[in-house]
């Protein structure tokens, strides 16, 4: 298990539930980090978010896509 004290356990080492919880949390904290975090904090946040999202996509390459999120869905609205 790889553990970085600034970002937490490696994304690949997280359970599915923990991965989803970490992704939700990092998106909640994004605006605050951009507005008030140091350059170092922002760089760490960027890296952690990218690692979590990359791991999610690796685990769920055929994730469900909401038709409303497609161009055709937007046109219908």
Secondary structure, 3 states (H helix, E strand, C coil): CCEECCCEECHHHCCHHHHHHHHHHHHHCHHHHHHHCCHHHHHHHHHHHHHHHHHHHHHCCCCCCCHHHCHHHHHHC
